[in-house]
Amino acid sequence: ELIQRLVIKFLDDDTYEKLLRAMEQKDYGMAFRMVHTLKGLSRNFAFDRLSESTSALTELLRKWESEPVDEEKCEQLWQQVSIDYRIVANAICRLKGAEKND
């Protein structure tokens, strides 16, 4: 029950929204910080697919200050992070709905 409550709290975190804004603005410094944070959160909760996709984007953005960002690859990885995040968010929403029905 404690784990379930913690998982539901994942949706209250605004890291994904900040990452979304950073990616829209091509603010790769902020994007790196937010995707790195999201990677840690997803690993802590064992959201494996999200952890993998955020890890890939983190590594691409890691050298954003010293090397040009491959924008095409960045967009591909970002799309995968977005898909994986929505899968997790939808599953948590279903969990919240089941919790209310109990």
C-alpha positions in Angstrom: 0.0 0.0 0.0 2.9 2.4 0.8 4.5 1.6 -2.6 1.2 2.2 -4.3 0.8 5.6 -2.7 4.4 6.5 -3.7 3.9 5.4 -7.3 0.8 7.5 -7.5 2.8 10.5 -6.3 5.0 10.1 -9.3 2.4 12.0 -11.3 2.6 15.0 -9.0 6.2 15.6 -10.0 6.6 18.3 -12.6 9.9 17.1 -14.0 8.3 15.8 -17.2 6.5 19.1 -17.9 9.8 21.0 -17.3 11.5 18.6 -19.7 8.8 19.1 -22.3 9.2 22.9 -22.1 13.0 22.6 -22.3 12.8 20.4 -25.4 10.3 22.7 -27.1 12.7 25.6 -26.5 15.8 23.6 -27.3 17.2 24.5 -23.9 19.5 21.5 -23.8 21.0 22.4 -20.5 17.7 22.4 -18.7 16.6 19.3 -20.8 19.7 17.4 -19.6 19.0 18.2 -15.9 15.3 17.3 -16.2 15.8 14.1 -18.2 18.6 13.0 -15.7 16.1 13.6 -12.9 13.4 11.7 -14.6 15.8 8.9 -15.3 16.5 8.6 -11.5 12.9 8.7 -10.6 12.0 6.0 -13.2 14.9 3.8 -12.0 13.7 4.2 -8.3 10.3 3.0 -9.3 11.6 0.3 -11.7 9.8 1.8 -14.7 12.2 -0.1 -16.9 11.2 1.2 -20.4 11.1 4.8 -19.2 14.4 4.3 -17.4 16.0 3.0 -20.7 14.7 5.8 -22.9 15.6 8.6 -20.4 19.0 7.0 -20.0 19.6 7.2 -23.8 18.4 10.8 -24.0 20.5 11.7 -20.9 23.7 10.3 -22.6 23.0 12.2 -25.8 22.6 15.5 -24.0 25.4 14.9 -21.5 27.9 16.8 -23.6 25.5 19.6 -24.7 28.0 22.3 -23.6 31.0 21.0 -25.5 29.5 19.3 -28.6 26.7 20.2 -30.9 23.5 18.2 -30.2 22.4 15.8 -32.9 18.9 17.3 -33.2 17.5 14.5 -35.3 18.6 11.8 -32.8 17.5 14.0 -29.9 14.0 14.3 -31.4 13.8 10.5 -31.9 14.9 9.8 -28.3 12.6 12.5 -27.0 9.7 10.9 -28.8 10.5 7.6 -27.2 10.7 9.2 -23.7 7.3 10.8 -24.3 5.7 7.5 -25.4 7.2 5.7 -22.4 6.1 8.4 -20.0 2.6 8.3 -21.3 2.5 4.5 -20.8 3.6 4.9 -17.2 1.2 7.8 -16.5 -1.7 5.9 -18.0 -0.9 2.8 -15.9 -0.7 5.0 -12.8 -4.0 6.6 -13.6 -5.6 3.2 -13.9 -4.1 2.3 -10.6 -5.6 5.4 -9.0 -9.0 4.5 -10.5 -8.7 1.0 -9.0 -7.7 2.5 -5.7 -10.8 4.7 -5.6 -13.0 1.7 -6.3 -11.6 -0.4 -3.5 
